[in-house]
Amino acid sequence: MVSADASAPEPAVVEIRVTGVVGELSMASFEGFTSVVEPVSTTLRGPVRDEAELADLVRRVRDAGLDLVSLRVTEGGPTTDQDERR
């Protein structure tokens, strides 16, 4: 059995803004992420542990056919409960 490293840092929280509304089918590619729909864009927010996971996330945005507007890495911590998944 593999034990979790208690000293492992908290994952960073990533905010990805894409053009338009992200539908349910596309959201399935972003498990663990929340989404906030704004007038002309959607912001996806969720944890990323390392650069490899970040690169995979950007690939998933591309593979879903979404137009990436911005990507911002913030300090670690949970996503907010106020985010709405749509």
ZIMO-V564495 format. One record per residue. N is the residue number from 1. PHI is phi in whole degrees, 0 to 359 (* if undefined). NEAR is the number of other ideal C-beta (glycine too) atoms within 10 Angstrom. Layout:
<<N,PHI,NEAR> <N,PHI,NEAR>>
This chain:
<<1,*,2> <2,266,4> <3,263,5> <4,286,6> <5,282,7> <6,295,5> <7,268,5> <8,297,8> <9,290,9> <10,297,11> <11,295,16> <12,288,18> <13,258,19> <14,250,20> <15,246,16> <16,243,24> <17,255,18> <18,235,21> <19,285,12> <20,82,13> <21,261,13> <22,269,24> <23,285,11> <24,301,8> <25,297,8> <26,292,20> <27,298,17> <28,299,9> <29,282,16> <30,237,20> <31,302,7> <32,89,10> <33,257,23> <34,253,18> <35,225,20> <36,235,17> <37,268,14> <38,246,9> <39,308,4> <40,234,9> <41,207,16> <42,233,21> <43,252,19> <44,261,26> <45,223,20> <46,186,20> <47,277,16> <48,222,20> <49,276,13> <50,203,11> <51,295,8> <52,296,9> <53,292,13> <54,295,15> <55,298,11> <56,296,11> <57,298,19> <58,296,13> <59,298,11> <60,295,16> <61,298,19> <62,298,11> <63,296,10> <64,280,16> <65,75,8> <66,271,20> <67,270,11> <68,287,12> <69,263,14> <70,203,10> <71,222,15> <72,226,12> <73,261,11> <74,249,10> <75,295,7> <76,298,13> <77,139,11> <78,288,10> <79,286,16> <80,279,10> <81,287,7> <82,282,7> <83,295,15> <84,249,9> <85,267,13> <86,235,13>>
